[in-house]
Amino acid sequence: MSTPRPNPVLTQPVLAALPYLALLGGMVSLSVGTSFAKQLFPVVGAEGTSTLRVGLSALVLVCIWRPWRFRLSRDDAGRVLMYGLVLGLMNLTFYLSLRTIPLGPAIAIEFAGPLTLALVHSRRWIHFVWIACAVTGLGLLLPLRGGLHALDPVGVAFAAAAGLFWALYIIFGKRLSHMHAGQSVALGMSTAAMVILPFGVISAGPALLAPSVLLLGLGVALVSSALPYSLEMIALRHIPKRTFGVLLSAEPAIGAIAGLFLLHEQLGSLQWLAIGCIVVASIGAILTTDTRGVPTLGPGAPA
């Protein structure tokens, strides 16, 4: 009995869609993992949660990539140190922001960092349209008004700091582009873990070592780091850089939806409008900026 051959008419579209499904899966996994991470806050705090997420992610990455197999020059060690420093501070400040503001707005405010980096060398009039769109969105999110859905100023400040560190992460990450990707990520995440560890120990202490906390922390690390990194690396191999950035710009909206369903974080109409403005500004900036000037909004995002 002959084995039926796959229908090429059906197979080709499915294969073409796989990278895009992988990217969507990575963004959803990141937001879901962050939503579960926020549930650890009452037990070990934001600092302890960030320590578990980054520390356990580092252990997983080191076991997978075994970075000691590759040579590391003194100059590259310095670059890794800076890369890991900003990566750690990016994760820590983002998780600190989630103590007092919802997930969707936090990601949207954080997106201002790489968006500013993409537009910093603006030369075309259309870029100023995206700047105005982003400023409008941020203006709607910032705690300039009172009311039921006004955001906490401290949380907004931490999210803005995370955006700054995200922009620096992109800059320092590009300086490691000549290194093996697995080595740079494993060493960078390990450095980030050492940066965050003192904050987690001071905040949570022995609670970090409770078996139930470690198990949940490992789940958060896998769902919010290991899985998204893997899926987005698959997507990056097959999706053009510009298209990748455009699709990734939907992350604030996905984060807001995850926060709504998993954390019951209700947003006001102005906050949804603000998130929409920032998503549109990010998409527009990527579509109208020279490819060489488009930052990689990749899986280093801390959500």
N, C-alpha and C positions, 0 to 999 in steps of 0.2 A: 504494500500500500504506500503510495507516494505521499511525502509530506507536503502540505499546501504551502505555497510561497506567499510571503506577506505582500499585500497590495501596496505597490510603491506610491500610488496616489494618496493612500491614507497615511503611510509611514512618513513620507517627507514632511508634511505639515506638522505632524506630531514631533518629529525630531527638531524641526525649526523652532517649535514653541518651547522645548525643554529648557533652554537657557533662561528664557523669560519667566517660566514657572519657577525655576531655581532661584532667581532674583526675588520674585514675589515671596517665595517660601522663606528666604533669608530675612526679608524685612518683617514678615509676620512673626517669625521665630524670635527675632530681636525684640519686638514689642511685647510679645507674650512673655518672654523670659524676664524682661524688665518689670512687667506687671507682677509676676510671681516674686521677683526680688523685693518689690516694695512691701510684700506681705511679711518679709523678714524684719522690717524696720522695728516693730514692737519688741522683738526678741533681742536683736544685736545692734539696732540703730542703723542709720545710713552709712556710717563709717565702717561698721562691721560687715554690712552687706556688701559694700564695695570691696572690702578686703577679701571676703570669701569668693566673690565673683572673679576678681582679677587674679588672686593667688591660686585658686584651683584651675583657672584657665591656663595660667602659666605652667603649672605642673603637667597638664594634659599636653600642651604644646611642646614642652621640653621632651616629654616621653615620645611624642610622635616624630619630632624633627631632629632630636639629639644634636643640638647646635655645636657641641664640642668637636664634631667631625670636620668642621670647616675652620680654616685659619681666620684669625681676627687681628688686624693690625691695630696699632695704638691709635691712629686717627679714627679708624672705624669704631673702636671702643668708645671714644669720646662722642661720636655721632650717635651710637646706640644709647649712651647715657642720657643725652639730651632728648632723644626720641622717647625713651622709657619714662623720663621725668614728666614730659608734657602729657604722655599717655596716662600716667597715673593720676596727675592732677585733673585731667579731663574727666576721667571716670569718677573721681572723688567729688568734684564740684557738681557734676551732673546728678549724682545720687543725693547729695546734700540739697539740691534744688527740689527733688521729689518729696522731701519731707513736708513741704508746705504748698506746692503748686501741682496741678494735674500733669499727667504724662504728655499729652498732646501739646499743650502750650509750652512745656519745658523743652521738648524737641524743637518746636518752631523757633523759640528764642535762641536755642543753641545753634540752629541752622544759620543764624546771622553771621557766625564766624566764617565758615567756608564761603558763604555767599559774598561777604565783603571781600574775601580774598580773590574771588572770581571777578569782581568788578573794580578792584583797586586800580587797575590800569585802564579804566574806561576811556574809550576814544570816540565812540559813536553815540549819537543822540539817543538811540533806542535803549542804551544801557541806563540812562538816567530815568527812563520810564520804569525799568525794573527796580532801580534804587528807590524811586518814589513809591512803588508798590510794596517793597519790603518795609520801608519806613512807615507806611500806612498800617501794615500788618502789625509791626512792633508797637506802634503807637496805640493800637487797639488792645494789645496785650499788657502793656506796661501799666503799673498801678497809678495812673494819673487821675483816675476818677474813683469815686466811691461806688457803693452798690453791692448787690448780692454776689456778683461774679468777679469782683476786683481781685487781682492776684497779690499775693504777699510780696512786699518789696525785697525781703531777704532772699526768698526763693528765686525771684527774677534775677537778682544780682548773681546768685550762684549759677543759674542757667546761662547768663551772659558770660560769666567767667569760663564756663565749659565751652562756649562757642569760641572764645579767644584761644583756649588751649587746643580746640579742634583745628583751628587755622594753623597754629604752630605745629601741631601733629602732622599736618599735610606737608608743611615746609620741611620739617626735619625728616619726615618719612621719605621724601623725594631724594634726600641726600644719602639714603641707604639703598637706592634702587639698583646699585651695582652689586650688592650682596645677594646671597641666596635668600629667597623670600622666607623660607621656613626658619632660617637662622635669625634673620632680623626680627621677625615677629616673635619668636620664642624668647630671644634675649631682651627685646623691648618689653614684652609682657612681664618677664621676670623682674626687670628693673622697676617697672610700674608697681609690681606687687610689693617690692621692698620700700617704695615711696609711701604706699598706702598703709602698710602693715602697722607702723606705730600708731596711726590714728585709730585703726580698728582695735588694737590691743588696749589702748587707753579707754576707748568708748565701751567696748563689750567685754574685755577680759576673758575669763575662762569659758564664758558662754559660747565663744567661737568654736570650742572643741567639743561641744555637746554632739553626740552622734546624730540626733535628728536634725540639728542645725547644719552639720557638715553634709549630710545626705541631701537636704534641700538646697544647700549652697552649691553642691556639685551639679545638681539638676539645673540650677540657674546658670552656672558656668557653661554647661554643655549647650543649653537652649539659647542663651544670649551671646555666646562667643564661638564655641567650637562649630556648632551647626551653621550659624550664619556665615562665618568665615569660609567654611567649605562650600556652601551653596553659592556664595557671591564670587568665589574664585572660579567656580565652574561657569558662572554667568559671564565673568570678565573675559574668559577665553573666546567667547562666541558672540558677544554683544559689543558693538562699537562703543568707544569710550563716551562719546557725546550722548548716545542713546541711553547708556548705563546711568549717566548722571541725571538725565531727565527723569527716568523711571524712579531712581532713588530719591528724587525730590518729593515723592509721595509719602515719604516716611513720617513726617509730622501728622498727616491725616490718618495714617495707619495706627500710629501711636495713640491718637485721640480716640479712635474706634476701640482699640484694645483697652484703653483706660475706661471707656464707657461700659463695655461688656464685662470686663474682668475685675475692675476696681470700683465700678458704679460711680465714676467721676462725671458728673453732669456739667456740661459746658453751656454757656450762654450763646445766643445767636451772634453777638459781636466777636466772641472768641472763635467760633467756627469760621466767621468771615475773615478774621485775622489770620488763622491758619491757612485758609484758602489764598489770601494775598501773598503769604510767604512762599507757598508752594508754586504759585504762578510766577513770582519773581525768580525763584530758583530755576524753574524750567526755562523761562525766557532768557535768563543770563547765560545758561548753558547753550541754548540754541543760537544765540547771537554773539557769542564770544569765540575767538579763535581757539581751536582745540588745544593748542599748546598752553593756553591760559586757563583751561578749565581744571579746577581741582578735582582730585579723585575723592568723591564722597563715599569712601569704601567702608569695609567692615570694621574700621577702627572707630566708627561712631559708637559712643558709649551706651546708646539706649538699650 
